[in-house]
């Protein structure tokens, strides 16, 4: 049985969104990926046409054989934006197929979710279901938010304690300032990584080093002098190492 993917039934706005945002689609129901190609030598196994740079390629990876975007039979599906967990989960449940839309974040060097492609009838069913139990879900979400906040505060405190253990001579209470900055939610900083949540010593080193770089050296001021980031980091590396050794 062939694996189904998507395309030509999409609205023009949805298709433009997908093609303009450095996006690839990954089906959540089946193990199938759709990439925006980074190569110019790929050929569609269905129509035999070359797949231009930046166009969609349906395959396990760009090193496997696959089809072009236009040959994939994901017809009539629409894009449901992210943000509503209940709608996302329920529309996926009612849709025959589900395509998870991910866009490449150049700064973080990773793909990030931009919504999912599902059948219009699935969105309508999900909307009606969500309206029926909105009050109950709001109460649950409120309680869950309180618990998440408490756990996040506990993590920051524990991360600060781990910093103090690893750097016992750092200034008084400085560990909390470092932890607050490194562990800020949605920041993408080192404190939000999986290893940091395990209090990995390397992650603690990176968090402390970043703090010293911005607060104990003239790193930020050097950008006004037209220097490149790599050059500036080299310039302040010796000062950072001296302070790191003093704090240990």
Secondary structure, DSSP 8 states (H G I E B T S, - for coil): -------TTS-HHHHHHHHHTTEEEEETTTTEEEEE-S-S--BBTTT--B--TTSEEEESSTTS-BEEGGGS---SEEEE-SS-HHHHHHHHHHSS--EEEEEEETTTTEEEEEEEEEEHHHHHHHHHHHHHTHHHHHHHHHHHHHHHHHHHHHHHHHHHHHHHHHTTTS-TTHHHHHHHHHT-TTS--GGGSTTGGGT-HHHHHHHHHHHHHHHTSSTGGGGGGT--HHHHHHHHHHHHHHHHHHH-
